[in-house]
Amino acid sequence: MTIWFPFSATICQEEAFYVSICPEADIICKGNTTEEAIENLKEEMEKLLGEELSQGFSKITFY
């Protein structure tokens, strides 16, 4: 079974680092590069949705 949860992400620069924000999940992360900020956001999303995976969902796919 596949269920889609659309989430958006916004990346902005704050002085010497980048901030990634997912407003639907209320998650904010930062990184030294945009790529690092995005990866950190993905990791936090996986933690948030991790409980769902153990209840029958098979994977998380990022686009």
ChimeraX commands (.cxc) that place a marker at each C-alpha (Angstrom):
marker #1 position 0.00,0.00,0.00 radius 0.5
marker #1 position 1.31,3.45,-0.89 radius 0.5
marker #1 position 0.21,6.58,0.91 radius 0.5
marker #1 position 1.53,9.98,-0.16 radius 0.5
marker #1 position 2.18,12.72,2.36 radius 0.5
marker #1 position 3.20,15.90,0.51 radius 0.5
marker #1 position 5.67,18.01,2.43 radius 0.5
marker #1 position 7.39,21.17,1.28 radius 0.5
marker #1 position 10.80,22.52,2.20 radius 0.5
marker #1 position 12.18,26.03,2.21 radius 0.5
marker #1 position 15.92,26.72,2.32 radius 0.5
marker #1 position 17.29,30.12,3.30 radius 0.5
marker #1 position 20.70,31.47,4.23 radius 0.5
marker #1 position 21.23,32.83,7.74 radius 0.5
marker #1 position 24.68,34.40,8.04 radius 0.5
marker #1 position 27.22,31.53,7.89 radius 0.5
marker #1 position 24.76,28.62,7.61 radius 0.5
marker #1 position 21.61,27.47,5.79 radius 0.5
marker #1 position 18.24,26.76,7.37 radius 0.5
marker #1 position 15.79,24.17,6.02 radius 0.5
marker #1 position 12.16,24.40,7.09 radius 0.5
marker #1 position 9.28,21.97,6.62 radius 0.5
marker #1 position 6.18,23.87,7.81 radius 0.5
marker #1 position 3.78,20.91,7.51 radius 0.5
marker #1 position 5.83,18.85,9.98 radius 0.5
marker #1 position 7.01,21.84,12.04 radius 0.5
marker #1 position 10.67,20.87,11.57 radius 0.5
marker #1 position 13.59,23.29,11.24 radius 0.5
marker #1 position 17.19,22.18,10.61 radius 0.5
marker #1 position 20.44,23.84,9.65 radius 0.5
marker #1 position 23.65,22.99,7.84 radius 0.5
marker #1 position 26.85,24.55,6.56 radius 0.5
marker #1 position 25.68,24.04,2.95 radius 0.5
marker #1 position 22.27,23.77,1.31 radius 0.5
marker #1 position 22.88,20.06,0.74 radius 0.5
marker #1 position 23.67,19.50,4.42 radius 0.5
marker #1 position 20.59,21.46,5.50 radius 0.5
marker #1 position 18.42,19.31,3.21 radius 0.5
marker #1 position 20.00,16.05,4.43 radius 0.5
marker #1 position 19.45,17.09,8.05 radius 0.5
marker #1 position 15.80,17.86,7.25 radius 0.5
marker #1 position 15.39,14.45,5.60 radius 0.5
marker #1 position 16.86,12.73,8.68 radius 0.5
marker #1 position 14.45,14.53,10.98 radius 0.5
marker #1 position 11.52,13.66,8.70 radius 0.5
marker #1 position 12.56,10.01,8.82 radius 0.5
marker #1 position 12.61,10.15,12.62 radius 0.5
marker #1 position 9.17,11.77,12.65 radius 0.5
marker #1 position 7.70,9.23,10.23 radius 0.5
marker #1 position 9.72,6.29,11.55 radius 0.5
marker #1 position 6.91,5.11,13.78 radius 0.5
marker #1 position 4.66,4.89,10.73 radius 0.5
marker #1 position 7.16,2.58,9.01 radius 0.5
marker #1 position 6.93,0.09,11.85 radius 0.5
marker #1 position 3.13,0.05,11.46 radius 0.5
marker #1 position 3.12,-1.33,7.93 radius 0.5
marker #1 position 4.51,1.33,5.63 radius 0.5
marker #1 position 7.49,0.12,3.68 radius 0.5
marker #1 position 9.63,3.18,2.95 radius 0.5
marker #1 position 10.00,6.95,2.74 radius 0.5
marker #1 position 10.76,8.45,-0.67 radius 0.5
marker #1 position 12.00,12.01,-1.10 radius 0.5
marker #1 position 11.46,13.90,-4.37 radius 0.5
marker link #1:1,2 radius 0.2
marker link #1:2,3 radius 0.2
marker link #1:3,4 radius 0.2
marker link #1:4,5 radius 0.2
marker link #1:5,6 radius 0.2
marker link #1:6,7 radius 0.2
marker link #1:7,8 radius 0.2
marker link #1:8,9 radius 0.2
marker link #1:9,10 radius 0.2
marker link #1:10,11 radius 0.2
marker link #1:11,12 radius 0.2
marker link #1:12,13 radius 0.2
marker link #1:13,14 radius 0.2
marker link #1:14,15 radius 0.2
marker link #1:15,16 radius 0.2
marker link #1:16,17 radius 0.2
marker link #1:17,18 radius 0.2
marker link #1:18,19 radius 0.2
marker link #1:19,20 radius 0.2
marker link #1:20,21 radius 0.2
marker link #1:21,22 radius 0.2
marker link #1:22,23 radius 0.2
marker link #1:23,24 radius 0.2
marker link #1:24,25 radius 0.2
marker link #1:25,26 radius 0.2
marker link #1:26,27 radius 0.2
marker link #1:27,28 radius 0.2
marker link #1:28,29 radius 0.2
marker link #1:29,30 radius 0.2
marker link #1:30,31 radius 0.2
marker link #1:31,32 radius 0.2
marker link #1:32,33 radius 0.2
marker link #1:33,34 radius 0.2
marker link #1:34,35 radius 0.2
marker link #1:35,36 radius 0.2
marker link #1:36,37 radius 0.2
marker link #1:37,38 radius 0.2
marker link #1:38,39 radius 0.2
marker link #1:39,40 radius 0.2
marker link #1:40,41 radius 0.2
marker link #1:41,42 radius 0.2
marker link #1:42,43 radius 0.2
marker link #1:43,44 radius 0.2
marker link #1:44,45 radius 0.2
marker link #1:45,46 radius 0.2
marker link #1:46,47 radius 0.2
marker link #1:47,48 radius 0.2
marker link #1:48,49 radius 0.2
marker link #1:49,50 radius 0.2
marker link #1:50,51 radius 0.2
marker link #1:51,52 radius 0.2
marker link #1:52,53 radius 0.2
marker link #1:53,54 radius 0.2
marker link #1:54,55 radius 0.2
marker link #1:55,56 radius 0.2
marker link #1:56,57 radius 0.2
marker link #1:57,58 radius 0.2
marker link #1:58,59 radius 0.2
marker link #1:59,60 radius 0.2
marker link #1:60,61 radius 0.2
marker link #1:61,62 radius 0.2
marker link #1:62,63 radius 0.2
view
